[in-house]
Every structure is written in structure tokens, then in C-alpha cells.
């Protein structure tokens, strides 16, 4: 968990917290509710790794990840195929008319790529 993915690079704990924070941000963006852990941004989005001496780790980070994952899964299950193609909250109604590809599904695809990118980094820690 505290191992760097490469010398001088992010630690696994930072990647995990960063992914939890960005997934948490999907809840309001997809119209699924309020964020559960906005406090993660200060540590894992707005600050580089090692900026804070003791970020949440281990069991606490696992609990947070599982809580966010459960909320997203419950929200995803309620969305119809048509609702996936509706605009997300980070795009205005006016801009969505011009760019209908800026929908909820595009957010999910982008976050999936983001997750895969960091998963690839985590494999380097082996």
C-alpha cells in the first residue's frame, strides 16, 4: 500500500485514494446524489502524493471505496438506457444541445479509462 509504483512516483495508497475521490465525484455529476467523501479531494486530487504525512489508508480507505462503489452501483442500476444518454451536470443545457455526446455514458466511459490507466500504474509496483 505504501510502495511507490516506480522510484519517486505515486504510492499505491495515493492511487487508491485518488480513484475513490474521482469516483465519488461521479455521484452528483450523474445526478445520483451528493458526494459521500468530498474531503478526499484535499488529499488525493488537489495535492500531490506525500503532501500529507498520513493519508487515510488500509481498512479506512477500503471502507470508503466500498461505500462509494455501492452507491454508484445502486445508482447505475436505476438508470434506464435513455437516461444514460441524458446530459450530466457538468454540462449546461445549451452546450448539451450542441454536443449531445457529453452525456452520462461518456462520463462512465471516461472514468473507466481513468481507472484502467491507474490500474496499469499499480501493476508496476510488483
PyMOL commands that set and color helices and strands:
alter all, ss='L'
color gray80, all
select helices_A, chain A and resi 12-24+26-29+40-44+58-78+81-84+93-98+104-123
alter helices_A, ss='H'
color red, helices_A
deselect
rebuild
show_as cartoon
